[in-house]
């Protein structure tokens, strides 16, 4: 058994190849068509056929390579599957491909829906699953003990700060990851963007990210508790230092985090 990580030129997005004898499992193959083709060629060089694909969540950059492997079974959690079946994921991929000037493999699909929280036999690998909510409402964490891997989607990145659709869910996810990294650490953690991490490196990132999100909440809640309005609270949240910088095209996500935090604290 072996694994190999691949990195897209866009946002250092990670794809993973797991190979065992004549079968291979891909996780989040992407992004550009040529990049995905190279992943398939690497599997073939190992003498393996891609039989299964796992998606960590339903963002376009993690789904856009599925179509390159029409004979593989595409697995994902139920919420990501709904995004695909509704057509929303396909529309998002098409728009992103135009915006970034990319050729992508085609439309995503879902062939099998994971029951999250249970282990699944995916080809020759036993894959443990757990919810990974916060960045999106549909994230799934994968643990492959045969290779001592933990795959965490768009969490624990060394090159990005948290991008949250729900700050409350993201804090809960980080607390769970911190507990796991303390008490059941893997040898290797693979985030969806940026370099592979040791458990110790991942733990440091998780703790810094949780501190940031706690500070974001404290800043906004403090202003509101003192009688301030939404704009004052948003300004206070935006003043919270980031745990690390990201590329310029993603900097606006700090403002989105502030808005997500306000949605947690204020109605409508």
SERO-4910 file (N, C-alpha, C, O; in steps of 0.05 Angstrom, whole numbers):
BEGIN
 pado doro    nc1    nc2    nc3   cac1   cac2   cac3    cc1    cc2    cc3    oc1    oc2    oc3
  Unk    A     17    -24      0      0      0      0     17     25      0     39     25     12
  Unk    A      8     45    -14     24     70    -15      4     93    -20    -19     89    -28
  Unk    A     14    117    -15     -2    141    -22     17    162    -34     41    162    -29
  Unk    A      5    179    -50     20    201    -62      1    226    -63    -22    224    -70
  Unk    A     12    248    -56     -3    273    -57      4    289    -82     27    289    -91
  Unk    A    -16    302    -94    -12    319   -117    -22    347   -110    -40    350    -94
  Unk    A     -9    367   -122    -16    395   -116    -23    411   -141     -7    412   -160
  Unk    A    -47    423   -141    -55    439   -163    -41    466   -162    -31    475   -141
  Unk    A    -39    479   -185    -28    506   -186    -46    527   -174    -37    549   -169
  Unk    A    -72    521   -170    -91    539   -158    -94    534   -129   -103    512   -121
  Unk    A    -86    553   -112    -90    551    -83    -76    527    -70    -82    520    -47
  Unk    A    -56    516    -84    -42    492    -74    -61    471    -64    -57    458    -44
  Unk    A    -82    467    -80   -103    447    -74    -92    419    -76    -79    412    -95
  Unk    A    -97    403    -55    -86    376    -53   -105    355    -64   -129    356    -59
  Unk    A    -94    336    -79   -108    312    -86    -91    288    -76    -67    291    -73
  Unk    A   -104    266    -70    -90    244    -58    -96    218    -73   -119    213    -81
  Unk    A    -75    203    -78    -77    177    -91    -69    155    -70    -47    156    -59
  Unk    A    -88    137    -65    -82    114    -48    -82     89    -66   -101     84    -80
  Unk    A    -60     74    -66    -58     51    -83    -52     26    -67    -36     26    -49
  Unk    A    -65      5    -75    -61    -21    -63    -65    -43    -84    -87    -47    -94
  Unk    A    -43    -56    -91    -43    -76   -111    -54    -65   -138    -43    -46   -148
  Unk    A    -76    -75   -148    -86    -66   -174   -108    -45   -172   -119    -38   -193
  Unk    A   -114    -35   -148   -135    -16   -144   -125     10   -133   -105     10   -118
  Unk    A   -138     32   -141   -130     58   -130   -155     73   -122   -176     71   -134
  Unk    A   -153     89   -100   -174    107    -91   -163    135    -93   -140    140    -84
  Unk    A   -178    153   -104   -171    181   -106   -188    197    -86   -211    191    -82
  Unk    A   -175    217    -74   -190    236    -56   -187    264    -67   -165    274    -70
  Unk    A   -210    276    -74   -211    304    -84   -193    308   -108   -177    327   -108
  Unk    A   -195    292   -129   -178    296   -153   -184    323   -166   -208    329   -172
  Unk    A   -164    339   -171   -168    365   -183   -141    378   -190   -120    366   -185
  Unk    A   -142    402   -201   -165    417   -209   -168    417   -239   -188    408   -250
  Unk    A   -147    427   -252   -148    429   -282   -148    401   -294   -137    382   -283
  Unk    A   -159    399   -318   -161    373   -331   -134    360   -335   -131    335   -331
  Unk    A   -113    375   -342    -87    364   -345    -75    354   -319    -62    333   -318
  Unk    A    -81    368   -297    -72    359   -271    -85    332   -263    -72    314   -252
  Unk    A   -111    330   -268   -125    306   -262   -116    282   -279   -113    260   -269
  Unk    A   -111    288   -304   -100    267   -322    -74    256   -312    -68    232   -313
  Unk    A    -57    274   -301    -31    265   -290    -35    247   -266    -19    228   -262
  Unk    A    -55    252   -250    -60    234   -227    -68    207   -237    -59    186   -226
  Unk    A    -86    206   -257    -94    180   -268    -70    165   -280    -68    140   -277
  Unk    A    -52    179   -293    -29    167   -305    -10    156   -283      2    135   -287
  Unk    A     -9    169   -260      8    159   -239     -4    134   -227     11    115   -220
  Unk    A    -30    132   -224    -43    108   -215    -36     85   -235    -29     63   -226
  Unk    A    -38     90   -260    -32     70   -281     -3     61   -279      3     38   -283
  Unk    A     15     80   -273     44     73   -270     48     54   -246     67     38   -247
  Unk    A     31     55   -226     32     37   -204     19      9   -211     20     -9   -195
  Unk    A      8      8   -235     -7    -17   -242    -34    -18   -230    -45    -40   -227
  Unk    A    -46      5   -223    -71      6   -209    -92     20   -226    -86     39   -240
  Unk    A   -117     10   -224   -140     23   -236   -155     39   -216   -159     29   -193
  Unk    A   -163     63   -222   -178     79   -204   -206     68   -202   -222     69   -221
  Unk    A   -213     57   -179   -239     44   -176   -258     60   -158   -282     55   -159
  Unk    A   -247     78   -142   -264     93   -124   -253    122   -121   -229    127   -123
  Unk    A   -271    141   -116   -264    169   -111   -279    177    -86   -303    172    -83
  Unk    A   -265    191    -68   -277    203    -44   -275    234    -46   -254    244    -54
  Unk    A   -297    247    -40   -296    276    -39   -299    285    -10   -317    275      5
  Unk    A   -282    303     -1   -284    312     27   -307    331     32   -318    332     54
  Unk    A   -315    346     11   -338    365     13   -345    374    -15   -333    366    -35
  Unk    A   -366    390    -17   -378    396    -42   -369    422    -56   -382    431    -74
  Unk    A   -346    433    -47   -336    457    -62   -326    448    -89   -317    426    -93
  Unk    A   -327    467   -108   -322    460   -136   -294    449   -141   -290    431   -157
  Unk    A   -274    460   -126   -246    452   -131   -240    424   -121   -219    413   -126
  Unk    A   -259    412   -106   -256    385    -95   -273    365   -110   -271    341   -105
  Unk    A   -290    374   -128   -308    357   -144   -301    356   -174   -311    338   -188
  Unk    A   -286    375   -183   -284    379   -212   -269    358   -227   -270    357   -252
  Unk    A   -255    340   -213   -240    319   -227   -254    292   -229   -244    274   -241
  Unk    A   -277    290   -216   -291    264   -215   -297    254   -243   -295    230   -248
  Unk    A   -306    272   -261   -314    263   -287   -292    250   -304   -298    236   -323
  Unk    A   -267    254   -296   -245    241   -311   -244    211   -307   -229    197   -320
  Unk    A   -259    201   -287   -258    173   -280   -286    161   -281   -297    155   -260
  Unk    A   -297    157   -305   -326    149   -307   -331    121   -296   -354    115   -289
  Unk    A   -311    104   -294   -316     77   -285   -311     74   -255   -316     52   -244
  Unk    A   -303     95   -242   -298     94   -213   -324    100   -198   -342    114   -209
  Unk    A   -327     90   -174   -349     97   -157   -343    122   -141   -324    122   -126
  Unk    A   -359    142   -144   -355    168   -131   -371    169   -105   -396    167   -105
  Unk    A   -357    171    -82   -369    171    -56   -367    199    -44   -348    214    -48
  Unk    A   -387    207    -28   -387    232    -13   -409    230      8   -426    213      8
  Unk    A   -408    250     27   -429    251     47   -455    260     36   -457    269     13
  Unk    A   -477    257     52   -504    262     41   -508    292     33   -522    297     13
  Unk    A   -497    310     48   -501    339     41   -486    346     16   -497    361     -1
  Unk    A   -462    336     12   -448    341    -13   -462    328    -36   -463    339    -58
  Unk    A   -472    304    -31   -487    290    -52   -511    306    -61   -517    307    -85
  Unk    A   -525    319    -42   -548    335    -50   -539    359    -67   -553    366    -85
  Unk    A   -516    371    -61   -506    393    -77   -501    384   -105   -507    399   -124
  Unk    A   -490    360   -109   -485    350   -135   -511    343   -150   -514    351   -173
  Unk    A   -528    329   -137   -553    320   -150   -571    344   -157   -587    342   -176
  Unk    A   -569    365   -142   -586    389   -148   -577    405   -172   -592    421   -183
  Unk    A   -552    400   -181   -541    415   -203   -525    440   -194   -512    453   -210
  Unk    A   -526    446   -168   -512    470   -158   -482    467   -161   -468    486   -169
  Unk    A   -472    443   -156   -443    439   -158   -433    442   -187   -412    453   -192
  Unk    A   -449    431   -206   -442    433   -234   -441    462   -243   -422    470   -257
  Unk    A   -461    477   -235   -462    505   -242   -438    521   -231   -426    538   -244
  Unk    A   -431    514   -206   -408    528   -193   -382    520   -207   -365    538   -210
  Unk    A   -379    495   -214   -355    487   -228   -352    502   -255   -331    512   -262
  Unk    A   -374    504   -270   -373    517   -296   -366    547   -292   -350    557   -308
  Unk    A   -377    560   -272   -371    588   -268   -341    591   -260   -327    609   -270
  Unk    A   -332    575   -241   -305    577   -232   -285    571   -254   -264    585   -256
  Unk    A   -291    552   -271   -273    546   -294   -271    570   -312   -249    576   -322
  Unk    A   -294    584   -317   -293    608   -334   -276    630   -320   -259    643   -332
  Unk    A   -282    634   -294   -269    655   -279   -238    652   -278   -223    671   -280
  Unk    A   -229    627   -276   -201    621   -273   -187    612   -299   -164    606   -300
  Unk    A   -203    612   -321   -192    604   -346   -182    575   -347   -161    570   -358
  Unk    A   -197    557   -335   -188    529   -332   -205    511   -350   -229    516   -354
  Unk    A   -193    490   -360   -208    468   -372   -210    447   -350   -190    438   -339
  Unk    A   -235    438   -345   -239    417   -325   -251    392   -338   -259    393   -361
  Unk    A   -251    370   -323   -257    344   -334   -287    342   -343   -293    328   -361
  Unk    A   -304    356   -329   -333    354   -335   -350    357   -310   -341    367   -290
  Unk    A   -374    347   -313   -394    350   -291   -389    329   -269   -381    307   -275
  Unk    A   -393    337   -244   -390    318   -222   -413    299   -221   -434    304   -233
  Unk    A   -410    278   -206   -432    259   -202   -428    246   -174   -406    248   -162
  Unk    A   -448    233   -164   -446    218   -140   -458    190   -145   -480    188   -155
  Unk    A   -443    170   -138   -452    142   -142   -459    128   -116   -475    109   -116
  Unk    A   -447    137    -94   -451    124    -68   -451    145    -46   -433    163    -47
  Unk    A   -469    144    -28   -471    164     -6   -461    151     20   -471    130     28
  Unk    A   -442    164     32   -431    154     57   -449    159     81   -461    180     83
  Unk    A   -451    140     99   -463    145    125   -440    155    143   -423    140    151
  Unk    A   -440    181    148   -418    193    162   -418    185    191   -439    186    205
  Unk    A   -394    178    201   -392    169    229   -387    139    230   -383    128    252
  Unk    A   -388    126    207   -383     97    205   -359     92    188   -351    108    171
  Unk    A   -346     68    191   -325     59    173   -337     47    149   -358     34    150
  Unk    A   -324     50    126   -333     39    101   -311     25     87   -287     32     89
  Unk    A   -317      3     73   -298    -10     56   -298      4     29   -318      2     14
  Unk    A   -277     17     22   -275     32     -3   -252     19    -19   -229     25    -14
  Unk    A   -259      2    -37   -239    -14    -51   -225    -32    -31   -238    -46    -16
  Unk    A   -199    -31    -31   -184    -48    -12   -178    -34     15   -165    -45     32
  Unk    A   -188     -9     18   -182      6     42   -207      8     60   -229     12     51
  Unk    A   -202      5     86   -222     12    106   -219     42    112   -198     51    120
  Unk    A   -241     57    108   -240     86    112   -259     94    134   -284     90    131
  Unk    A   -249    105    155   -266    116    177   -275    144    169   -260    159    156
  Unk    A   -299    151    176   -310    177    169   -320    191    194   -328    179    214
  Unk    A   -319    218    193   -329    235    215   -338    261    203   -326    270    183
  Unk    A   -358    274    214   -367    300    204   -345    321    207   -331    321    227
  Unk    A   -342    339    188   -322    360    188   -336    385    179   -333    395    157
  Unk    A   -351    397    198   -369    419    191   -356    446    199   -338    447    216
  Unk    A   -364    467    186   -354    493    192   -345    508    168   -354    530    162
  Unk    A   -326    496    153   -319    509    127   -343    507    108   -350    527     96
  Unk    A   -355    484    107   -380    480     93   -398    463    111   -389    452    131
  Unk    A   -424    461    104   -442    444    120   -440    414    112   -455    398    123
  Unk    A   -422    407     93   -423    380     82   -396    366     84   -392    346     70
  Unk    A   -377    375    101   -351    364    102   -350    337    115   -365    331    134
  Unk    A   -331    320    106   -326    294    117   -296    290    120   -280    296    102
  Unk    A   -288    281    144   -260    274    149   -256    244    144   -273    228    150
  Unk    A   -233    237    132   -227    209    127   -202    200    142   -181    213    141
  Unk    A   -204    177    155   -181    165    169   -175    139    156   -193    121    155
  Unk    A   -151    135    145   -143    111    132   -120    100    149    -96    108    146
  Unk    A   -126     82    167   -106     72    187    -85     55    173    -62     53    183
  Unk    A    -92     42    152    -72     25    138    -48     41    129    -26     30    126
  Unk    A    -53     67    123    -31     85    114    -25    106    135     -8    123    130
  Unk    A    -38    105    158    -35    124    180    -40    152    171    -24    170    177
  Unk    A    -62    156    156    -69    182    144    -95    193    157   -113    178    163
  Unk    A    -95    220    160   -120    234    166   -123    255    145   -105    272    141
  Unk    A   -146    255    131   -152    274    109   -173    293    119   -195    284    125
  Unk    A   -168    319    120   -185    338    134   -198    359    116   -207    379    127
  Unk    A   -198    355     90   -211    375     73   -200    403     78   -176    406     82
  Unk    A   -218    423     77   -208    450     79   -207    460    108   -218    481    115
  Unk    A   -194    444    125   -188    452    152   -158    447    156   -145    431    142
  Unk    A   -146    460    176   -118    456    184    -98    463    162    -77    450    160
  Unk    A   -104    484    147    -85    491    126    -63    509    137    -68    528    153
  Unk    A    -38    504    129    -15    520    137    -13    546    120      3    563    127
  Unk    A    -29    548     99    -27    571     81    -52    588     80    -53    607     65
  Unk    A    -72    580     95    -97    595     95   -107    598    124    -99    582    142
  Unk    A   -124    618    129   -137    619    155   -165    606    151   -173    600    129
  Unk    A   -180    601    173   -206    588    170   -225    605    153   -227    629    156
  Unk    A   -239    592    134   -260    604    119   -286    590    128   -290    567    122
  Unk    A   -303    604    143   -325    591    157   -352    599    145   -358    622    141
  Unk    A   -369    579    139   -397    584    134   -412    584    160   -433    598    162
  Unk    A   -402    570    180   -413    571    207   -390    572    227   -375    553    229
  Unk    A   -387    594    241   -366    597    260   -370    578    284   -350    567    295
  Unk    A   -395    574    292   -400    555    314   -392    527    307   -379    513    323
  Unk    A   -400    518    283   -393    491    274   -363    488    271   -352    467    277
  Unk    A   -350    509    261   -321    507    257   -307    505    284   -288    489    286
  Unk    A   -316    519    304   -303    517    330   -306    488    341   -288    477    352
  Unk    A   -330    477    338   -335    450    347   -317    429    332   -306    411    345
  Unk    A   -315    433    306   -297    415    291   -269    417    300   -255    396    303
  Unk    A   -259    441    304   -231    444    313   -227    432    341   -206    419    346
  Unk    A   -246    435    358   -244    422    385   -242    392    382   -226    379    396
  Unk    A   -258    380    364   -256    351    360   -230    343    348   -219    322    356
  Unk    A   -220    359    329   -194    352    317   -171    354    337   -153    338    337
  Unk    A   -173    374    354   -152    377    375   -152    353    393   -131    343    400
  Unk    A   -176    344    401   -177    320    418   -165    296    404   -150    281    416
  Unk    A   -172    292    379   -161    270    363   -131    272    361   -116    252    365
  Unk    A   -121    295    354    -92    299    350    -76    295    376    -53    287    376
  Unk    A    -89    300    399    -76    295    425    -76    265    431    -55    255    440
  Unk    A    -98    252    427   -102    225    438   -102    202    419    -99    179    427
  Unk    A   -104    208    393   -104    187    372    -90    197    347   -102    197    326
  Unk    A    -66    208    350    -54    222    327    -46    203    304    -36    182    309
  Unk    A    -50    212    279    -40    198    256    -11    206    251     -1    226    262
  Unk    A      2    191    234     29    199    226     28    223    207     46    240    208
  Unk    A      8    224    191      7    245    170    -21    257    168    -41    242    168
  Unk    A    -23    283    167    -48    298    163    -46    311    136    -27    325    130
  Unk    A    -67    308    120    -68    320     93    -91    340     91   -114    332     89
  Unk    A    -85    365     93   -105    386     88   -112    389     59    -97    380     41
  Unk    A   -134    402     53   -142    406     25   -126    427     11   -126    428    -14
  Unk    A   -111    444     25    -95    465     13    -69    467     29    -70    468     54
  Unk    A    -46    468     16    -21    471     30     -8    444     36    -18    423     29
  Unk    A     15    446     50     31    422     53     20    401     72      2    407     89
  Unk    A     30    377     69     24    355     88     36    362    115     56    376    117
  Unk    A     23    353    136     31    360    163     36    336    180     24    314    176
  Unk    A     53    339    200     54    319    222     31    325    241     18    346    239
  Unk    A     26    306    259      4    311    278     11    335    296     -8    351    302
  Unk    A     36    339    303     43    362    320     39    388    305     29    407    316
  Unk    A     46    389    279     41    413    263     11    419    260      3    442    263
  Unk    A     -4    398    255    -33    401    252    -45    411    278    -63    427    278
  Unk    A    -36    401    301    -46    409    326    -41    439    331    -59    453    341
  Unk    A    -17    448    325    -11    476    328    -29    494    311    -38    515    320
  Unk    A    -35    485    287    -53    500    269    -81    500    280    -95    521    281
  Unk    A    -90    477    289   -118    475    300   -121    493    324   -142    506    327
  Unk    A   -102    494    342   -104    511    366   -103    540    359   -118    556    370
  Unk    A    -86    548    339    -86    576    330   -112    584    317   -122    606    321
  Unk    A   -123    566    301   -148    572    287   -171    574    307   -189    591    304
  Unk    A   -172    557    327   -193    558    347   -190    584    363   -211    596    370
  Unk    A   -166    592    370   -162    617    384   -172    641    368   -185    659    378
  Unk    A   -167    640    342   -177    662    324   -208    663    324   -219    684    327
  Unk    A   -221    640    321   -250    640    320   -262    647    347   -284    660    347
  Unk    A   -249    639    368   -259    647    395   -256    678    398   -274    691    409
  Unk    A   -234    689    389   -230    717    391   -250    733    373   -259    754    381
  Unk    A   -256    721    350   -276    734    332   -303    736    346   -316    757    345
  Unk    A   -311    715    359   -336    715    373   -336    734    397   -354    749    401
  Unk    A   -314    733    412   -312    751    436   -313    780    427   -325    796    441
  Unk    A   -299    787    405   -299    815    396   -327    824    389   -336    846    397
  Unk    A   -341    809    372   -367    817    363   -387    817    387   -403    835    389
  Unk    A   -386    796    403   -405    794    425   -400    816    446   -419    826    457
  Unk    A   -375    823    450   -369    844    469   -381    871    461   -392    886    477
  Unk    A   -379    878    435   -390    903    426   -421    902    428   -433    922    437
  Unk    A   -433    881    419   -462    879    421   -472    880    450   -492    892    456
  Unk    A   -457    867    468   -465    867    496   -463    894    509   -476    900    528
  Unk    A   -445    911    497   -442    938    508   -461    958    494   -459    982    499
  Unk    A   -479    948    477   -499    965    464   -492    974    436   -506    990    425
  Unk    A   -470    964    425   -462    972    398   -480    959    377   -495    940    383
  Unk    A   -479    969    353   -496    959    332   -480    939    315   -457    932    320
  Unk    A   -494    929    294   -482    908    277   -456    918    264   -436    903    263
  Unk    A   -456    942    254   -432    952    241   -408    955    260   -385    949    253
  Unk    A   -414    964    284   -392    966    304   -381    938    311   -357    934    313
  Unk    A   -400    919    313   -391    891    320   -375    879    297   -355    865    301
  Unk    A   -383    885    272   -368    875    249   -340    887    248   -321    873    242
  Unk    A   -339    913    254   -312    926    254   -294    913    275   -270    910    271
  Unk    A   -306    907    298   -290    895    320   -280    867    311   -257    859    317
  Unk    A   -298    852    298   -290    825    289   -268    827    268   -249    812    268
  Unk    A   -270    847    250   -250    850    229   -223    859    240   -202    855    228
  Unk    A   -223    870    264   -198    878    277   -183    855    290   -160    858    298
  Unk    A   -195    832    292   -182    808    304   -160    799    285   -165    795    261
  Unk    A   -136    795    295   -114    787    278   -119    758    266   -129    741    280
  Unk    A   -111    755    242   -112    728    229    -90    710    240    -69    719    247
  Unk    A    -96    684    241    -75    665    250    -52    662    230    -30    655    237
  Unk    A    -59    668    205    -38    668    184    -51    681    159    -75    683    157
  Unk    A    -34    689    141    -44    702    117    -51    682     96    -44    658     97
  Unk    A    -67    690     76    -74    674     53    -68    690     28    -60    714     30
  Unk    A    -71    678      5    -67    693    -20    -86    716    -22   -108    716    -10
  Unk    A    -79    737    -37    -94    761    -39   -123    757    -48   -141    771    -38
  Unk    A   -127    737    -66   -154    733    -76   -173    720    -55   -197    719    -60
  Unk    A   -162    712    -32   -178    700    -11   -180    717     13   -193    710     33
  Unk    A   -168    741     13   -167    758     36   -195    767     45   -200    772     68
  Unk    A   -214    769     26   -241    777     32   -255    758     50   -276    765     62
  Unk    A   -245    733     53   -258    714     70   -258    722    100   -274    712    115
  Unk    A   -240    740    108   -240    749    135   -267    764    140   -279    761    161
  Unk    A   -275    780    121   -301    794    123   -324    774    123   -343    778    138
  Unk    A   -322    753    107   -343    733    107   -344    719    135   -366    712    144
  Unk    A   -321    715    147   -321    703    174   -335    721    194   -350    712    211
  Unk    A   -330    747    192   -343    766    210   -373    765    206   -389    766    225
  Unk    A   -382    764    181   -411    762    175   -423    736    186   -445    736    197
  Unk    A   -408    714    183   -418    688    194   -420    690    224   -438    678    236
  Unk    A   -401    703    237   -402    706    266   -426    723    275   -439    716    294
  Unk    A   -431    744    260   -455    760    267   -481    745    264   -500    749    279
  Unk    A   -482    727    244   -505    711    240   -510    692    263   -533    684    269
  Unk    A   -488    684    277   -490    668    301   -502    683    324   -514    671    342
  Unk    A   -498    709    325   -504    726    348   -530    742    344   -543    748    364
  Unk    A   -537    749    319   -559    767    315   -580    753    296   -572    740    277
  Unk    A   -605    756    302   -626    746    284   -627    762    258   -621    786    257
  Unk    A   -634    748    236   -641    759    210   -624    782    202   -628    793    180
***
